[in-house]
Amino acid sequence: MNTGNGNVDHGRRQVLAWGAAMAGVALAPGVTLFELAQARPPSEPASAKVRWGMLVDVNRCATDCDACVVACDRENGLPETKTATSAQWIRKVELKDLRGGPSKTAPVMCQHCAHPPCVDVCPTGASFKRADGIVLVDRHTCIGCRYCMMACPYQARSFVHEPVTDQKPEVPRGKGCVESCTLCVHRIDRDQIPACVEACAATGHKAILFGDLNDPGSEIAQAIATLRTRALRPDLRLDPGVVYHGL
Amino acid sequence: MRAGGGFGADTAARVLCRVLGLAVACAFAGVAPATAADSTASRVPKPTIAITTPGKCVEDREVILRDHMDLLKHQRVLTVHEGIRTKAHSLENCVACHASRETGRVTGSKDAFCESCHRYAAVRLDCFECHADRPATGVAANMPSPAGTAPR
């Protein structure tokens, strides 16, 4: 970002440089971790031409690893010590073949549906889908009725039962609202990838691929075109932005 | 109800009384500051508005005093729903600049930047039930750029 008077934001340049360095990390032949996102200036609204999504490779997801969950909690200021009522934006789900096959795990978070049932049922319009496909809760208008939690087939949403202190400046949260994975919207808006994707790559598993589903040249779109992928609960035809490979 | 003529005369008399009353009030108001300016200045309590960070605010003082809530509300809709993250009117930017040097916060004491005025005006301050009342990495790290180069 140029601050308008010739001063260059070196922090942002560094991030872009890291992005360029990591763009070459290959997941599989023809599949890289992520591509350089199109830089969007802060004054420009999110574009409907973009649709952010994720591809989770279940075969790469290590059963004993919870780096994505830890990274999500840290990035969004969620409590480290969990209680029965703690908010949970991403969780590891174990998938076991009852005939004795190997068990697998996969991260499950808000699937950022194209036709989100949470938005359909919200009585105040607090639950909404942003132009670039990210499903969010506007906490200013959320009344905490929890209809969206009932409507979500992925159980991706949480209600905040207790007063919250020491929030992250970029992730305001408070008692009485429903919340869920924001796809790290504050990071996306400054051209960074979500914290879980970054953490997964840092462990070396590289099980989560993030990018623009609408851009046929993006790595995620190419991976989806070549790999066998499926949504969770495809029968509901919600067209989730998060798809899974290897289920 | 009485006849129309009587009603009209009654109304005219009331209007005359009001005009006279207003004139008297204006006369007193005009005189009062000149005679009692020194004594009222110390007797009227004022909120503490401690601005420790040098530089210029994103708007004039009068605009901020009167309209800061509208500016913030406008910006919040743009940011949450459209992803526009210009800094000038964002709450995060206000907090980064106005957090106390001692406590690092804009609330929490009667002299804190936001709380002193809101206590004075008896207006409930809900923002910080969800939003952080301190900058991400301390006050010093968030010092704004010098006057005239405020980030937009």
Boltz contact constraints between the chains, C-beta under 6 A:
constraints:
  - contact:
      token1: [A, 3]
      token2: [B, 151]
      max_distance: 6.0
  - contact:
      token1: [A, 5]
      token2: [B, 149]
      max_distance: 6.0
  - contact:
      token1: [A, 42]
      token2: [B, 85]
      max_distance: 6.0
  - contact:
      token1: [A, 42]
      token2: [B, 86]
      max_distance: 6.0
  - contact:
      token1: [A, 43]
      token2: [B, 86]
      max_distance: 6.0
  - contact:
      token1: [A, 45]
      token2: [B, 82]
      max_distance: 6.0
  - contact:
      token1: [A, 45]
      token2: [B, 83]
      max_distance: 6.0
  - contact:
      token1: [A, 45]
      token2: [B, 84]
      max_distance: 6.0
  - contact:
      token1: [A, 46]
      token2: [B, 83]
      max_distance: 6.0
  - contact:
      token1: [A, 138]
      token2: [B, 80]
      max_distance: 6.0
  - contact:
      token1: [A, 139]
      token2: [B, 130]
      max_distance: 6.0
  - contact:
      token1: [A, 167]
      token2: [B, 132]
      max_distance: 6.0
  - contact:
      token1: [A, 169]
      token2: [B, 92]
      max_distance: 6.0
  - contact:
      token1: [A, 169]
      token2: [B, 132]
      max_distance: 6.0
  - contact:
      token1: [A, 169]
      token2: [B, 136]
      max_distance: 6.0
  - contact:
      token1: [A, 172]
      token2: [B, 130]
      max_distance: 6.0
  - contact:
      token1: [A, 172]
      token2: [B, 131]
      max_distance: 6.0
  - contact:
      token1: [A, 173]
      token2: [B, 130]
      max_distance: 6.0
  - contact:
      token1: [A, 174]
      token2: [B, 129]
      max_distance: 6.0
  - contact:
      token1: [A, 174]
      token2: [B, 130]
      max_distance: 6.0
  - contact:
      token1: [A, 189]
      token2: [B, 83]
      max_distance: 6.0
  - contact:
      token1: [A, 189]
      token2: [B, 85]
      max_distance: 6.0
